[in-house]
């Protein structure tokens, strides 16, 4: 009997372009797999990934070990700003720090704030689509999916419209670092420069709102700060940075991945155009089928045994949400896109205490955008072939994505 060979190169082109066979091999034969090249364990079954996301023995803070053990004294001083910023992101913290930061951030999502976000999103979607003309070929990414969430998030934060290009530049540099972008040896320096410039920019907005608060995220967080002496200025600034990064990248990728999937399935596209009441479940299916994230990283908080393997304290563990989302033990016909799938307990926004704070905003943006696009342009067609970006954690389509607006 021939032993199955598992590829250790997570950026192998065949694996990147079509990960489903790789996912199936891991789930069926190697549910806890040591990837020698990545130097960590890989979990792929739904129950294992879900369990790890809820288990405090799987630590989210991988920033501190990197900072303390992978960098020398000179590098620690050089990248201190990056460490301080990333260590304050709720996605990279564990309780009790995580509890405090998440509580602060969640206080800004009041009913009034959500209502404001919906109104901003509706206006932005209509403004962008008003620029499209029937019969024209457009780039979905450059002309909609990329600028829409950036406009929405920057407006929610309270940034100036004329500064949008700068915010997008900073967000791209930070995202490349966080999602394991390749072919860029300067990504750490680029991310640090972006964080420094972004914080300086946000501090100007902060200072403006000390005496002149507005109806935006910066002012909402500052209102929380006035009643919570533990909330620092950096907490406010870092919260705005993570909102831009998390909300921008996730929504951009969700729009591109799901709309292209629908265009490859014209029957489903037409079904949703005729039955917009199913758009919410279709978006959830888009998140499951080709969500913005393939995986997330945890560290083993103690020695443990998983499927007969000895996992040591401090070992890296890759939780493959993409594989879990197509686990036939959890989902019927997991390789088929079913727009009415309900329930749909996918893990694309993580789960447990680290469930994505920006998920409601991403879902709202996608629902408003798709309903409007399908209503206005029922005959659009793909003009590009789909190529996926070589990223370990993220799953996004290479630009440009050309669509013919019928």
N, C-alpha and C positions, 0 to 999 in steps of 0.2 A: 504494500500500500504506500503510495507516494505521499510524503508529508506536505501539507499546505504551506506555501511560502507567503509570508505577510510582508508587504512593503513597509519599510520604516521611514521612507521619505514622504512626509505628509504633504509636500508640495509637488509630488510627482504629477505630471500633467494629466495622465489618465485618471488618477484618483481625484484631482481637482475638478476635472470636467464631468465626471460621472462617479460620485462617491458611493452610490448605492451598493454595488457588488462588494466593495471594501467593507462597508458597514455590515452587510449581511454575514460576511466571513467572520468578522470580529464577534458579532452577537452570537453566532451559532457555535463557533469553535474556540474563540479566545476572548471570553467576556471580561477578563482582567489581563491586559496584554502589556508587557514591558516593551516599549519602543526605544531601542538602543540609540537611534540617531537623535531622537527628541529628548532622551534621558528622562523618561517618565512613564507612568502607567496610563493606560487608556481604558476607560469604561464606556460601554456602548449600549447595554441593555436598558430599557426604559426604567425598570424598577431600581436598578443600580444607580442610574443618574439621578432619578427623582430622590432616592434615599440619600444620596450624597449631598444634594442641595438642601436637605432638611436636617442633616446631621452636623452638630457643632464640632465633631472631630475632624471634619474637612474644613480647613481654614481658608478664608478668602484673602487674607493679607499675605500676598506673595511679594509685595513691594519692600517691606522691611527686611526679609532675608536677603533679597537681591542687593539692597543698599548696604547691608552690614557685611555680607560675606563675599559678594561678587566684585565689589569695588575696592580699590586701595584708598589710602587716606586722601591722596590728592583728588581722586575721582569723586569720593564722597563729598568733599568740599565743593568741587566743581558742579556736581549735580544735586546740590542740596535743595535748590528751588524745585526741581522736578520731584524729588522725594516728598517734600512737604506738601506739594499740591496733590500728587497721586495718593498719598497716605490719607488725605482728607476726603477722597472720593468714597462714597458709601459702598461702591462695588468692591473696593479693595480693603474693607475694614471688617472686623469681627466685634461682637459685643465685648465690652460696653460701649466702645467708641461708635460702633455701627448704630446702636440703638439711639444714641444722642443725635448723631448726624441725620439719621433718617427721620427722626421726630421733628427736627428743625425744618427739614426740607418739605415734609408732608404738610406742615402747617401753612405753607404758601399755597397749597392747592385747595382753596376754599371754593364753595359754590359760585361765588362772585368771580373768582379767578378763572374757573372752568368756563363760565359763561363768556368771559372776555376772550378766552382762547378760542372758543368756537366761532365767535364773531370775526376774529382776526383771520382764522383759517378759511372761512367761507369767502371773505373778501379777497384773500390772497389767491385762492383757487380760481375764482372768477376772473381776476385780473390777469393771471398767467394764461388762462385758456382763451381769453379775449384776443390774445396776440396770435393765436393759431388760425390758419385759414384752410378751408376744405381744399383738398388736392395738393396741399403743400407737403413736403417731406421735412420732418422735424427730428431733432435729437432729444429723445425722451429724457435722458439724464441731464444734459446741459440746459434744456429749455423748460424743464418742469421739475423732475424728481430732485435735482440738486438745489435749485434756488428756492423752491417752495418751502421746505422745512427750515431752510436757513433764514428766509424772510420771516416765517412764522415765529421761530424761536428767538431771533434777534429782536423782533418787535415785542415779544412777550418779556424778554429780559429788560428791554428799555433802551436798546442800542439805536443809534442813528441809522436811518436807511442808507445814507451815503457811505457808511462804513462797512457795508455788507461784505465787500470783497476782502477786507482785512479779516473779518471774523471767519470767513470761509477758509482763508489761508491758514489761520491759526488752528482751526478745527481739523483741517486735513493733516497738518503736521502732528497733532496730538493723536489723532485716530490711527495714523500709520504706525506710531509707536505701540499703541494699545492692542492693535489687532494683528501684530506680527507681520507687518508688511515686509517685503523682500526687496532685494536689489537696491537698498538704500542704507549704506553704512553710516550716513550722517543723521539717521532718524532720531537718535537720542539728543544730539545737539539741536536739531531743528525743533524738536518738541520742547526743549528747555527754553529756547529763544521765543517760541510761540507763547509759552506759559508766562514768561516775564512780560512780554508786550501786551498780552491779553489782560493780565492782572492790572497793569498800569492803566490800560484803557478803562477797565471796569471801575477802578478806584476813582477816576474822574467822574464817572456816572454816579458813583456812590456819594462823592462829595457834593455833587449838584443836588442830590435828593435829601440831604440832611435837613435842609430848610424848605425844600420844594418837592415833597413826595408826589409820585404819579401813580397811575393805575397800571403798574408793571411789576414783574417778578422782583426786580431789585428793591422796589419800595415795599413789596409784601414781606420780603425777608427782613428788611430793616425794621419793619413794624414788629416782627417776631423778636428781633434783637433787642428792641426797647423794653421788652417784658422778660427777657432771658439774659441775665448777666453773663452766662457761660458762652453765649454766642459771640464769636469774634468777627472782626471785619473780614479776616481771611475766610472764615466759614461762609460768609455771604458771597464773597467773590468766587470761591471755589465751587459753591453750589451753582452759580450762574455758568461757570465754565463746563461743569459736567452736564448741566441741562442742555447746553448747546451741542456738546459732543454726542451725548447719548441720544438726544432727540433728533438731531440732524442726520447722523449716519444711519440710524435704525429706520427712520421713515423713508429716507432716500432709497435705501436698498429694498425695503418692503414694497415700495411703489414699482420699482424696476422689475424685481423678481416676479411679483404677482401679476402685473399687467402683461409681461411677456409670456408667462405661463398661460394666461387666458387667451392670448392671441394665437398660441400654438394649439389651443383647444376651442375652435370657433363655436362649437355647440354650447359650451359652458359660457363663453362670452355672450352669446345671444340670449341664453337663459337668464343671465344676470341683468342684461339690458332690459329684458321684458319683465323681470321679477326683482326689482331693486330692494324689496323687503328682505332678500336673502344676502344682501351685501355683507352684513356683519359676520355671518358664518363663513362666507367666502374669504373674507380677510383672515379669519382664524385659520382657515385651511391653507391660505397662502403662507402664513407664518409657519405652519407645520410642514408643508411640502417643500418649500425652499426659503426658510427663514433667514434673516440677516446674519445670524450667528450659527456657525457649525458647532462651536464648543466654548467652554469656559474652563478656567484653571483653578484648582484647589491644591493645597498642601496637606499632607497627612499630619494631623496633630499628635498622633501617637502611633506606635507599632500596631498593625492590624493584619488580619488574614482576609483576603477576598478571593473567592473561587479557588482556594487552595494555594494562592500566591502570598508570599510574605512581603507586605508593604511596610516600609520603615518610616519612622517619624521623620518628617521633613521632605519625603519624596513628593515629586510633582505628580499630579493626577489630572489628566485631561478628561473632562466630562463631555462626551460627544452628544450634545443635544440633537444634532442632525440625525445621528443613528437612532437615538431613542425615539425621535418623532416618526420613524418609519419601522418601528418594532412591531411585527405582526402579532406578538403576544399582547399588545395593547390596542392596536388599530386594525380594523378590518380593511383589507385591500389597501395597505399603506402606500403602495407605489402608484396609486390612482388619486388624482385630484378630484375631490368630491365637495363642491361648493356648499352643500347643505349638511355637511358632516356635523352632527351634534349628538352627544357631547364631543368636545375636541380638546382633551387635556394636554395639549402640546407644551413643550418646555422652552419655547423660543424666547420668552421673556424671563427666563430663569424661573425660580420657584422658591417658596419659603421666605425667609427674611430678606433675601436679596432680589425678590421679585422687582422687575424694572419699574422705577417710579414714573418714568416717562411713557409707560405702556398705554395709558388712557389717551394721552395726546397723540401718539403714533396711530392708534386705532381710529381716533376721530379724524385725523388728517387723511388717512387712507380711505375711509368710508366716504367722506365728502368729495375727495378727489375722484374716486372711481365712479361714483354715481354721476358726477358732472361730466366726466370724460365719456362714459358710455352713452349718456344721453345726447351729447353734442356730436360725437364722432362714431356712429355705429358701424361704419365700414372701414375703420382703420386697419392697416396691415403691416406686418413686420417687413423691413427691408434689410435687416442685418442678421447675420448668424450670431448665435449666442456663444460667447467665450467667457469662462469664469476666471476671476482674478485669483492669482496664486497666493492665498492667505491661509494661515493655519486655523485661525479662529473665525474669521468673517467669511461670508459667502455673498459675493456681489459680482455683477456682470461687468465686463470690460466695456468702457465707453469707446466710441459712441454707440448709441442704440437708436437706429434710424427707423422711424415709423412714417408710413404714407397715410395721410389723413383723407380717407375717402369721403 
